[in-house]
Amino acid sequence: MTKFDPHKSEENYKSWRYEKGALFKGISEKNRELLLQYLDDMEIGANVSPVSKKGPRSYIRLRNLKSKVHSWALIIENELGIEYIPELENKEREFLQLVKKIRDGKVKTRKKTGDSFTGVGTLIKAFKALWHWYQRVKRKESIDVRDITQDLDARDAKPHFNYFTIEQLNKLCYEAKYDYRVLMMFLFDTGIRAPTELMNVKVSDLEWNKEKKHFTLTIREETSKTFGRRIKLLLCSDILKDYIKNKKIKPDKFIFTTVPCRVNQYLKVLGNKILGMGEFQKKRGTDGRFYMCSKNGLTMYDFRHSSACYWLPRYKSESALKYRFGWKKSEMIHYYTELLGMKDTISDEDLYVDVSKTQLERDIANKGNEITLLQEQLQAQDKKMEAMMDIMKAMQLETQLKNREIVVVQ
């Protein structure tokens, strides 16, 4: 079954690579050849990391890598005057100083707006992937290349996202247009990855349970970032069923087709108006003109986080929650739900359980102390009884001896 590509990643990458000359503006020819060799290997799955999955990299990944390694080539050439990335092998200290400058915001991006780099950790991960690939290539030629990335810190600050409850979702839905109301309920209920998984959902992926009156959604393997799965839609089934009927969407058609950037624009305005999320600022564009943009506004990405926070206390097992959201690692649960908002969902009943547990532990400890004291008292009494028995035996023995003496005298 064909996978819908909302970002047109494959089309754009192939056009750049095979039709437009694979240009990397502003870098040396040696670096260009190196980067193309790297991307070509990743496209077919050659010389990949032994700890990563085998096979070709997705075109979303390839476009991301292309942008990151292009930025690195420009930075290294402009800041260090090195026109061939492998020459960094003997410039490790200078390279570490350069990375610090990037983190400190002293190195600007390729954009005309002159912004500093955000997501530096992701940028560093891309360089590490490039360098380790180069090491593997050279190792096949019996050339040992030193790893200059061992001291690099690839950690990133967690991106900002807006947490909201189901009550706040209802407020958003009350004010939203019909199409967006259905979309928001679907996003919150499923916690689906948007837009990649979301825009690949067809009517045929839904199965109606007549007995329990809800849909079961199949997220197909080929459309998922991790693995396919079947999940119950317990919040949005009714409104989704009416939507499909009203819009007369055929079984082989996609349900949600609005362009992702347009959806996010609408959500940012709605979220700011209803919940006060984000703020609008004037920003100069690449053409020199000013326009209004939203900083930290509501996006589809926020629905996955808030959905995770909603379902976390409702699932009995960690594995079931991971399955619903398509996570392979348990740490993703912590990543998506570690926020102040999760503390706000703790109810009095939850707190009562914690208090009761603590009180129970104290009661058990007190009972344990009482039992220990009683045991010590019993042991002391046992010793006294043993001493008394010894005295009684001694007295009996003494009496017996006296009686024998009397018999002998007579």
C-alpha positions as CSV (number, residue, x, y, z in Angstrom):
1,M,0.0,0.0,0.0
2,T,1.3,3.4,-0.9
3,K,2.5,5.6,1.9
4,F,1.5,9.3,1.7
5,D,4.5,11.6,2.2
6,P,3.1,14.9,3.7
7,H,6.5,16.6,3.5
8,K,7.3,15.4,0.0
9,S,10.6,14.3,1.4
10,E,11.4,11.6,-1.3
11,E,10.3,13.9,-4.2
12,N,12.4,16.8,-2.9
13,Y,15.5,14.8,-2.1
14,K,15.6,12.9,-5.4
15,S,15.0,16.1,-7.3
16,W,17.9,17.8,-5.5
17,R,20.2,14.7,-5.8
18,Y,19.5,13.5,-9.3
19,E,18.0,16.4,-11.2
20,K,19.4,19.7,-9.8
21,G,23.1,18.7,-9.5
22,A,23.2,18.0,-5.8
23,L,24.5,21.4,-5.0
24,F,26.0,22.4,-1.7
25,K,26.4,26.1,-1.8
26,G,29.4,27.7,-0.3
27,I,31.6,24.7,0.4
28,S,34.7,23.2,-1.2
29,E,34.6,20.5,-3.9
30,K,36.4,18.1,-1.6
31,N,33.8,18.5,1.1
32,R,31.0,18.3,-1.4
33,E,32.3,14.9,-2.7
34,L,32.6,13.6,0.9
35,L,29.1,14.6,1.8
36,L,27.6,13.1,-1.3
37,Q,29.4,9.8,-0.7
38,Y,28.0,9.8,2.8
39,L,24.4,10.5,1.7
40,D,24.6,8.0,-1.1
41,D,25.7,5.3,1.4
42,M,22.9,6.2,3.7
43,E,20.4,6.1,0.9
44,I,21.2,2.4,0.2
45,G,22.1,1.5,3.7
46,A,25.9,1.0,3.3
47,N,28.5,1.5,6.0
48,V,25.8,2.2,8.6
49,S,26.5,2.0,12.3
50,P,26.6,-1.6,13.7
51,V,24.3,-0.6,16.5
52,S,21.7,1.0,14.3
53,K,19.0,-0.8,12.2
54,K,20.1,-2.1,8.9
55,G,18.8,-0.9,5.5
56,P,18.3,2.4,3.7
57,R,17.6,5.5,5.6
58,S,14.2,7.2,5.0
59,Y,14.1,10.3,2.8
60,I,13.0,12.3,5.8
61,R,16.2,11.3,7.5
62,L,18.3,11.9,4.4
63,R,16.9,15.5,4.0
64,N,17.7,16.1,7.6
65,L,21.2,14.8,7.3
66,K,21.8,16.8,4.1
67,S,20.9,20.0,5.9
68,K,23.0,19.2,9.0
69,V,26.2,18.1,7.2
70,H,25.9,21.1,4.9
71,S,25.8,23.4,7.9
72,W,28.8,21.6,9.4
73,A,30.9,22.0,6.3
74,L,30.1,25.7,6.1
75,I,30.9,26.2,9.8
76,I,34.2,24.3,9.7
77,E,35.3,26.1,6.6
78,N,34.3,29.6,7.8
79,E,35.3,29.3,11.4
80,L,38.4,27.1,11.2
81,G,39.5,27.6,7.6
82,I,39.6,23.9,7.0
83,E,38.3,22.9,3.6
84,Y,38.2,19.1,4.1
85,I,36.4,17.8,7.2
86,P,38.7,14.7,7.7
87,E,41.6,17.2,8.4
88,L,39.9,17.8,11.8
89,E,41.5,14.6,13.0
90,N,44.6,16.6,14.2
91,K,42.5,19.6,15.3
92,E,40.5,18.1,18.1
93,R,41.0,20.9,20.6
94,E,40.1,23.6,18.0
95,F,37.0,21.6,17.1
96,L,35.9,21.4,20.7
97,Q,36.3,25.1,21.1
98,L,34.2,25.6,17.9
99,V,31.4,23.4,19.4
100,K,31.5,25.6,22.5
101,K,31.1,28.7,20.4
102,I,28.1,27.2,18.7
103,R,26.5,26.3,22.0
104,D,27.2,29.8,23.3
105,G,25.3,31.3,20.3
106,K,28.3,32.9,18.7
107,V,28.0,31.0,15.4
108,K,25.1,31.9,13.2
109,T,23.0,29.7,10.9
110,R,22.9,29.8,7.1
111,K,19.6,31.8,7.3
112,K,19.7,35.4,6.3
113,T,18.0,36.3,9.5
114,G,21.3,35.6,11.3
115,D,19.8,33.4,14.1
116,S,21.9,31.3,16.4
117,F,21.6,27.6,16.3
118,T,18.9,25.8,18.2
119,G,18.9,22.1,18.8
120,V,22.7,22.0,19.0
121,G,22.6,18.5,20.4
122,T,20.9,17.2,17.3
123,L,23.5,19.0,15.2
124,I,26.3,17.4,17.1
125,K,24.7,13.9,16.7
126,A,24.7,14.5,12.9
127,F,28.4,15.3,13.0
128,K,29.1,12.2,15.1
129,A,27.2,10.1,12.6
130,L,29.2,11.5,9.7
131,W,32.6,11.1,11.5
132,H,31.9,7.5,12.5
133,W,30.8,6.7,9.0
134,Y,34.1,8.1,7.7
135,Q,36.0,5.9,10.3
136,R,34.2,2.8,9.0
137,V,34.9,3.6,5.4
138,K,38.6,4.1,6.1
139,R,38.8,1.0,8.3
140,K,37.9,-1.0,5.1
141,E,41.0,0.5,3.5
142,S,43.1,-0.5,6.6
143,I,43.4,3.1,7.7
144,D,42.7,3.9,11.4
145,V,41.0,7.3,11.9
146,R,41.0,8.6,15.4
147,D,37.6,9.4,17.0
148,I,37.5,13.1,17.8
149,T,33.9,13.0,18.9
150,Q,34.3,11.2,22.2
151,D,34.2,14.3,24.3
152,L,31.3,15.9,22.5
153,D,28.1,16.5,24.5
154,A,25.2,15.7,22.3
155,R,22.5,16.4,24.9
156,D,19.8,18.8,24.0
157,A,17.4,20.8,26.1
158,K,13.9,19.4,25.8
159,P,11.9,21.3,23.3
160,H,9.0,23.4,24.6
161,F,5.6,22.0,24.4
162,N,2.2,23.0,25.6
163,Y,0.4,20.6,28.1
164,F,-3.4,20.7,28.3
165,T,-6.1,18.6,30.0
166,I,-9.1,17.0,28.4
167,E,-11.2,19.7,29.9
168,Q,-9.1,22.3,28.1
169,L,-9.4,20.3,25.0
170,N,-13.2,20.5,25.2
171,K,-12.8,24.3,25.4
172,L,-10.7,24.3,22.3
173,C,-13.2,22.1,20.5
174,Y,-16.2,24.2,21.5
175,E,-14.6,27.2,19.7
176,A,-13.1,25.4,16.7
177,K,-14.4,24.8,13.2
178,Y,-15.9,21.4,12.6
179,D,-13.0,19.9,10.7
180,Y,-10.5,21.0,13.3
181,R,-12.7,19.8,16.1
182,V,-12.7,16.3,14.8
183,L,-9.0,16.5,14.1
184,M,-8.1,17.6,17.6
185,M,-10.2,14.9,19.2
186,F,-8.6,12.3,17.0
187,L,-5.1,13.6,17.8
188,F,-5.7,13.6,21.5
189,D,-7.4,10.2,21.6
190,T,-4.9,8.3,19.5
191,G,-1.7,10.2,20.4
192,I,-0.7,9.5,16.8
193,R,2.5,10.9,15.3
194,A,1.6,14.0,13.2
195,P,1.7,14.5,10.4
196,T,3.4,11.4,9.1
197,E,1.1,8.7,10.7
198,L,-1.9,11.0,10.9
199,M,-2.1,11.8,7.2
200,N,-1.8,8.2,6.2
201,V,-4.9,7.1,8.1
202,K,-7.7,5.9,5.7
203,V,-11.3,5.0,6.4
204,S,-10.4,1.4,5.7
205,D,-8.0,1.5,8.7
206,L,-11.0,1.8,11.0
207,E,-13.0,-1.1,12.3
208,W,-16.3,-0.5,14.1
209,N,-17.1,-2.5,17.2
210,K,-20.9,-2.9,17.2
211,E,-21.0,-4.2,20.7
212,K,-18.9,-1.6,22.4
213,K,-19.6,1.1,19.8
214,H,-16.1,2.4,19.2
215,F,-13.5,2.2,16.4
216,T,-10.3,0.2,16.4
217,L,-7.6,2.0,14.4
218,T,-4.9,0.1,12.5
219,I,-1.7,2.2,12.1
220,R,-0.1,0.4,9.3
221,E,3.5,-0.8,9.6
222,E,4.7,1.0,6.5
223,T,3.3,4.3,7.7
224,S,4.8,4.1,11.2
225,K,8.1,5.4,12.4
226,T,8.6,2.3,14.7
227,F,6.0,-0.4,14.3
228,G,2.3,-0.9,13.2
229,R,-0.4,-1.3,15.9
230,R,-4.1,-1.5,16.6
231,I,-5.6,0.8,19.2
232,K,-9.1,1.5,20.5
233,L,-10.6,5.0,20.0
234,L,-12.5,5.6,23.2
235,L,-12.9,9.4,23.0
236,C,-13.5,10.3,19.4
237,S,-15.3,7.4,17.8
238,D,-18.8,9.0,17.7
239,I,-17.7,12.3,16.3
240,L,-15.3,10.6,13.8
241,K,-18.1,8.3,12.6
242,D,-20.4,11.2,11.9
243,Y,-17.5,13.1,10.2
244,I,-16.8,10.3,7.8
245,K,-20.5,10.0,7.0
246,N,-21.1,13.8,6.6
247,K,-18.0,14.2,4.4
248,K,-18.8,11.0,2.4
249,I,-15.2,9.9,2.7
250,K,-14.7,6.6,0.8
251,P,-12.9,3.6,2.4
252,D,-9.8,4.0,0.2
253,K,-9.4,7.7,0.9
254,F,-7.4,9.5,3.5
255,I,-9.4,11.1,6.4
256,F,-7.3,14.1,7.2
257,T,-5.8,16.0,4.2
258,T,-5.3,19.6,5.4
259,V,-1.7,20.8,4.9
260,P,0.2,20.4,8.2
261,C,1.5,24.0,8.3
262,R,-2.0,25.3,7.8
263,V,-3.2,23.1,10.7
264,N,-0.5,24.4,13.0
265,Q,-1.2,28.0,12.0
266,Y,-4.9,27.5,13.0
267,L,-4.0,25.7,16.2
268,K,-1.6,28.5,17.3
269,V,-4.3,31.2,16.9
270,L,-6.9,29.1,18.6
271,G,-4.6,28.0,21.4
272,N,-3.6,31.6,22.1
273,K,-7.2,32.8,22.0
274,I,-8.7,30.2,24.2
275,L,-5.9,29.0,26.5
276,G,-3.4,31.8,26.2
277,M,-0.7,29.5,24.8
278,G,2.3,31.1,23.0
279,E,2.8,34.7,22.0
280,F,2.8,36.5,18.7
281,Q,5.8,38.5,17.7
282,K,7.0,40.6,14.8
283,K,9.8,38.9,12.9
284,R,11.8,39.9,9.8
285,G,11.7,37.5,6.9
286,T,14.4,36.6,4.5
287,D,12.9,39.2,2.1
288,G,13.4,41.9,4.7
289,R,9.7,42.4,5.4
290,F,8.2,41.9,8.9
291,Y,5.5,39.4,9.6
292,M,3.7,38.1,12.7
293,C,4.8,34.7,14.0
294,S,3.9,32.6,17.0
295,K,6.5,31.7,19.6
296,N,5.8,28.5,21.6
297,G,2.3,28.3,20.2
298,L,0.0,25.2,20.1
299,T,0.9,22.6,17.4
300,M,0.0,19.1,16.5
301,Y,3.1,17.9,18.4
302,D,1.6,19.1,21.7
303,F,-1.4,16.7,21.2
304,R,0.9,13.7,21.4
305,H,2.4,14.9,24.7
306,S,-0.9,15.7,26.3
307,S,-2.4,12.5,25.1
308,A,0.5,10.6,26.7
309,C,-0.2,12.5,30.0
310,Y,-3.9,11.6,29.7
311,W,-3.5,7.9,29.1
312,L,-0.5,7.3,31.5
313,P,-2.6,6.9,34.7
314,R,-5.3,5.0,32.8
315,Y,-3.2,2.1,31.6
316,K,-2.4,-0.8,33.9
317,S,0.8,-1.8,32.3
318,E,3.8,0.0,30.8
319,S,4.0,-2.3,27.8
320,A,0.4,-1.5,26.8
321,L,1.0,2.2,27.0
322,K,4.2,1.9,24.9
323,Y,2.3,-0.2,22.3
324,R,-0.5,2.5,22.0
325,F,2.1,5.2,21.3
326,G,4.5,3.1,19.2
327,W,7.4,3.4,21.6
328,K,10.1,0.8,21.8
329,K,11.9,2.2,24.9
330,S,10.4,2.8,28.3
331,E,12.4,6.1,28.5
332,M,10.0,7.6,26.0
333,I,7.2,7.5,28.6
334,H,9.3,9.6,30.9
335,Y,10.2,12.0,28.0
336,Y,6.6,12.6,27.0
337,T,5.1,12.9,30.5
338,E,7.9,14.5,32.6
339,L,6.4,17.9,33.1
340,L,4.6,20.0,35.7
341,G,1.3,19.2,34.0
342,M,1.5,15.6,35.0
343,K,1.6,16.7,38.7
344,D,-1.6,18.6,38.1
345,T,-3.5,15.4,37.1
346,I,-2.9,13.8,40.5
347,S,-6.3,13.5,42.3
348,D,-7.2,13.4,45.9
349,E,-7.7,9.7,45.6
350,D,-4.2,9.3,44.3
351,L,-2.8,11.3,47.2
352,Y,-5.0,9.3,49.6
353,V,-3.4,6.1,48.3
354,D,0.1,7.5,48.9
355,V,-0.8,8.8,52.4
356,S,-2.5,5.5,53.2
357,K,0.5,3.6,52.1
358,T,2.8,5.7,54.2
359,Q,0.5,5.3,57.2
360,L,0.3,1.5,56.6
361,E,4.1,1.4,56.5
362,R,4.3,3.2,59.8
363,D,1.7,1.0,61.4
364,I,3.6,-2.1,60.3
365,A,6.8,-0.7,61.7
366,N,5.1,0.1,65.0
367,K,3.6,-3.4,65.2
368,G,7.0,-4.8,64.4
369,N,8.5,-2.8,67.3
370,E,5.8,-4.1,69.6
371,I,6.4,-7.7,68.6
372,T,10.2,-7.3,69.1
373,L,9.6,-5.9,72.6
374,L,7.2,-8.8,73.5
375,Q,9.8,-11.2,72.1
376,E,12.5,-9.6,74.3
377,Q,10.2,-9.8,77.4
378,L,9.4,-13.5,76.7
379,Q,13.1,-14.2,76.3
380,A,13.8,-12.5,79.7
381,Q,11.0,-14.5,81.3
382,D,12.3,-17.7,79.8
383,K,15.7,-17.0,81.3
384,K,14.1,-16.3,84.7
385,M,12.2,-19.6,84.5
386,E,15.4,-21.5,83.5
387,A,17.1,-19.9,86.6
388,M,14.2,-20.9,88.8
389,M,14.2,-24.4,87.5
390,D,18.0,-24.7,88.2
391,I,17.4,-23.5,91.8
392,M,14.5,-26.0,92.2
393,K,16.6,-28.8,90.9
394,A,19.5,-27.8,93.3
395,M,17.1,-27.7,96.2
396,Q,15.6,-31.2,95.3
397,L,19.1,-32.6,95.0
398,E,20.1,-31.1,98.4
399,T,17.0,-32.6,100.0
400,Q,17.7,-36.1,98.5
401,L,21.3,-36.0,99.8
402,K,20.1,-35.0,103.4
403,N,17.6,-37.9,103.4
404,R,20.3,-40.4,102.4
405,E,22.6,-39.1,105.2
406,I,19.7,-39.6,107.7
407,V,19.2,-43.2,106.6
408,V,22.9,-43.9,106.9
409,V,23.1,-42.5,110.5
410,Q,20.1,-44.6,111.6
